Structures are given as C-alpha cells and as structure tokens.
C-alpha cells in the first residue's frame, strides 16, 4: 500500500523532527563534555587527591567512552530522571 500525499508529508515531517532532536541532543551533550572540569571534581572540590577524583569518576561512569555516556545521558533525559553524576547526596544538585 502506497502512502498518500498527507501520510507522506507527515512521515517526512516526523523524520525531520527526529533528526533535529538527535542533532540537538548531540550538540548539548558535546557542549557539556567540552565544559572545563567534570562532576567528580565539582563534587569533591579542589582539595581532592587525584586518586579520589579517579575513584569517583569510575563510580559515576565518567571514565567510560563518550558514546556510552551519551546513550546513558539520553536515556536519563528521555525518562526525565537524573543521572548519578548530576546528583549530590540523593538530592538534585543546585
């Protein structure tokens, strides 16, 4: 069955919207990755030892490759839940 003009238009619009959403999420994730520092150094402060920072980075998953962190980040965004790296002591970071 061939899609008629309206169905074809709707499918095209949906595909275009999905593409824009993917590009925007990649750009937002890349911008947060490019920012100086990370959640581990922000949480522990400047007096933290390198070993402590690395241990927290591993615990938060910040030592994993960027594509895997992106998929986790996207999953949390779609479920509207916070990722472990954005939480502080069980409460939302402010």
PERA-V30732 format. One record per pair of residues at least 24 apart in sequence whose ideal C-beta (glycine too) atoms are under 8 Angstrom apart, sorted by the first residue. I is the first residue (numbers start at 1). GAP is how many residues later the second one is. Records with the same first field share a line. If there is no record, write none. Layout:
I->GAP ; GAP
//
This chain:
25->45 ; 49 ; 52
26->44
29->40 ; 41 ; 44 ; 45
33->33 ; 36
38->24 ; 47
39->46 ; 47
40->45
43->45
59->25
60->24 ; 25
61->24
//
